[in-house]
């Protein structure tokens, strides 16, 4: 939980994973499901809903200009 999760939630919103996302900073079932959706979208296997090195790396590359 915290600022890093809120940032992740903001990135998920910018990716169009969830409309009207409220980045509250708590990694719960909805956030895990949304991360899994993102992983499927970009072929980041395994599709676990956990924001590991592959998922973080992809997000960092996509949002490094922000």
C-alpha positions in Angstrom: 0.0 0.0 0.0 1.0 3.6 -0.3 2.3 6.0 -2.9 3.7 3.4 -5.2 0.4 1.6 -5.4 -1.4 4.8 -6.1 1.0 5.5 -8.9 0.4 2.0 -10.3 -3.4 2.6 -10.1 -2.9 5.9 -12.0 -0.9 4.1 -14.7 -3.7 1.5 -15.0 -6.2 4.3 -15.4 -4.1 5.9 -18.1 -3.9 2.5 -19.8 -7.7 2.5 -20.0 -7.9 -0.6 -17.7 -10.5 1.0 -15.5 -12.7 4.1 -16.0 -12.8 6.7 -13.3 -10.1 5.0 -11.2 -9.6 6.4 -7.8 -5.9 5.9 -6.9 -6.4 5.2 -3.2 -3.1 3.4 -2.7 -4.3 0.0 -1.5 -3.5 -3.1 -3.5 -6.6 -5.2 -3.2 -8.5 -7.7 -5.4 -9.6 -5.0 -7.9 -6.1 -3.7 -8.4 -4.7 -7.3 -8.8 -7.4 -8.0 -11.4 -6.5 -4.9 -13.2 -2.8 -5.7 -13.2 -3.7 -9.2 -14.6 -5.8 -7.5 -17.4 -2.8 -5.3 -18.2 -0.5 -8.3 -18.3 -2.8 -10.1 -20.7 -3.0 -7.0 -22.8 0.7 -6.9 -23.2 1.5 -10.6 -23.1 3.4 -10.3 -19.8 3.4 -13.9 -18.6 2.6 -15.4 -16.2 -0.7 -13.6 -15.8 -0.8 -13.5 -12.0 -2.0 -9.9 -11.2 1.3 -9.3 -9.3 3.3 -6.3 -10.3 6.7 -8.0 -10.7 9.8 -7.0 -12.6 8.4 -7.5 -16.1 5.2 -5.5 -15.4 7.1 -2.8 -13.6 9.7 -2.6 -16.4 7.0 -2.3 -19.1 5.1 0.4 -17.1 8.4 2.3 -16.5 9.2 2.3 -20.2 5.7 3.4 -21.2 5.5 6.2 -18.6 9.1 7.4 -18.4 8.2 10.6 -20.3 5.7 11.7 -17.7 
